[in-house]
Amino acid sequence: MNNTSTHSACRITRLLFKKELKNSDVGSLGRIVLLKKEAEKYLPSLFDKEGIKLRIRDALSTQEWGLKYKYWTNNKSRMYVLENIGDFVQESGVEVGDSIHLYEDECKNLEPIRLHPPAQSKASTCS
């Protein structure tokens, strides 16, 4: 799987996962906690606790944001997070109840994670 932007010839065809943002996701900690099952199934495999950089795009603008996707060990398991989300939360105004969506296109590329207010959760053409 590729974690970069998709080609313009591809259309988003499938929603991989959606997560509604909670207080802890938009609070002062600057991180979004992801569900383990979905992170392991749809996001790139992590072999190091330091993680990897991912790009997200706000569905309502053209701005992209660099985040760190990593995990913490928690009771012999893993807890997956997107870190460095604080600037995005402040500038975009996302809040509790908004959601993050990850799509896969026909070319099997991962569409960058998009953040949506509750009423803006429809797939669109790749850019």
N, C-alpha and C positions, 0 to 999 in steps of 0.2 A: 504494500500500500504506500502511496505517496502522500505526504502531508503538506504539499504545496498547492498553489492555486491550480484549478483545472483549466483545460484548453477551451477556447470559445466554441469549438465544434461539439462539445459534450453538453448534454442537458442533465440536470439533477433528476435522478430517477427514484431514489429511495432515501427515506429518512432513516438513519441508523439509530440515533437516539435523541431524546429530548430530556432536559432536566430543568425543572422549575427552580428558580433561585430562592434560597432561604435567607433568613437574617444573617447567618454566618457567612454566606456567599457574597453579600454586598456590604458587609461591615468593614471595620477598620483593619482587619487582618489581611486584606488584599489577596484572597484566594477563594477558589470555588472547589468544593469537595465533589468529586465525581463518584458515581456508583461503580463499585469494583467490577461487577459482571460486565457492564457496558464498556468501561475503560479497557478491560482486557480483551474484549471481543472486537472492538472497533478502532481503537487508537493504536499507534505504533507500540511494539513491545519495548519495555524498558529493562535494561540489563544493569543499570547503575542508578543508585539513589539520586544522583545529581540531575537526572532527567534530560530532556531535550527541549529545544525551542519549537513552539508552534505559533502560527499566525491565526488570528481571528478577525472577522470583519463584521461590523455592525450592519445588519440588514437594511437599516434606514439611512446609511451614509456610505461613502466609499472609503472611509478610513479603516486601516488595518492596525492591529495591535500585536505586539510580540509578547507572548506568555511563555512561562516555563511549565512543562508537563512533567511531573515527577511523582514519586511515591514515598510514603513513610512506612516503616515496619510497625505493625500494630497487632499485638497478640499473635505472633507467628503468621500473620496475614499482611496484606498490603492495603494502604489507604491512598487513593489516587487524588491528586489535586492539580489545578491550574493556578499557578502563582503569578504575581505581578499584575493583578487585575485592578488594583486600586485606582490608577489613573483613568482607566476605561470607565469604571463605575462613576467616578466624579464627573468626567467630561460628558458622558453620554446620558447620565441620569437614570440608568437602569436601577430597578428597585425590586424588592421582594415581590414575587409573583411573575416577573419577567422570566424568560427561559432561554437556555442555550440549545441549539439544534446542530447536529452534525449530519451532513448528507453525503451520499456516494453517487457519482455520476456513471453514465454508461461505460466510460473508459476505465472504471474501477479506481478512479482517483478520489481521494477524500476532498470534499469541498471544505474550505476553512470553516471552522465553527462560526456560526452566526448567532448573534444575540437579538432576541425579539421581545418586544412588549407582548403581552398576552394576545392582543388582537392581530398581530402581524406574524403569524406562524405558517405561511404558505411557502412551498418550494418555488424557486424561480430559475431562470436560465443561468447557466454558468457564466462567469465573466472572466 
